[in-house]
Amino acid sequence: PNKLVTHYHYDKWPDQGLPSSPDDFEAFVNYFGDKGRKLIVHCSAGVGRTGTFAGCLCALRSKQKDPKIIVNDMRRYRSIMVQKPNQFDLLCKYVIRNCMDPAELEKRELRIPGWSDKIDYDAYFTKF
């Protein structure tokens, strides 16, 4: 049987850097939130941008919301997934902005961060 393959090229994200528009990246990841879609994701080395995108998608599609656990799980299959600290920071902010209950954050006196805000990882991801 024939299969239809659709290719998406996200070209606003330099190697080892961050997307030029985090809001566009956020919308791009959210577009693939439907659990029925099977994806193949790859950047030049297949670890930094690929790992960050895959980590965001994993948090969106699964019950696991802790970025450290998500990254460690991906690294069991491919080392150095999410290559740079700024990519891990992007993953954390994506999870907070898209996968956490705003009411729960408010109850814990936490706010939804902007893309350029510094965050305290433990405040958001340590379970009380």
Residue pairs with C-beta under 8 A, 6 or more apart in sequence:
8 28
10 19
10 25
10 28
10 53
12 19
12 20
12 21
12 24
12 25
13 19
13 20
13 25
13 43
13 49
14 20
15 43
15 44
15 45
15 48
15 49
16 48
16 83
16 84
17 84
17 86
18 86
18 87
18 90
19 25
19 90
22 90
22 93
22 115
23 115
25 90
25 94
26 94
26 97
26 98
29 53
29 56
29 57
29 60
29 94
29 98
30 60
30 98
32 39
32 57
33 57
33 60
33 61
35 61
39 57
41 50
41 53
41 54
41 57
42 50
43 49
43 50
45 83
46 78
47 78
47 79
47 80
47 81
47 82
47 83
48 80
48 82
48 83
48 84
48 87
49 87
50 81
51 71
51 74
51 78
51 80
51 81
51 82
51 83
51 87
52 82
52 87
52 88
52 90
52 91
54 74
54 81
55 67
55 70
55 71
55 74
55 81
55 82
55 91
56 91
56 94
56 95
56 98
58 64
58 70
58 73
58 74
59 65
59 67
59 70
59 91
59 94
59 95
59 98
59 99
60 98
60 99
64 70
64 73
65 95
65 99
65 100
65 125
66 125
67 88
67 91
67 92
67 95
67 121
67 125
68 121
68 125
70 91
71 81
71 82
71 88
71 91
74 81
74 82
75 81
82 88
82 91
89 119
90 115
92 119
92 121
92 124
92 125
93 113
93 115
93 117
93 119
96 105
96 112
96 113
96 119
96 124
97 112
97 113
100 124
102 112
105 111
105 112
105 124
108 123
108 128
110 123
110 124
113 119
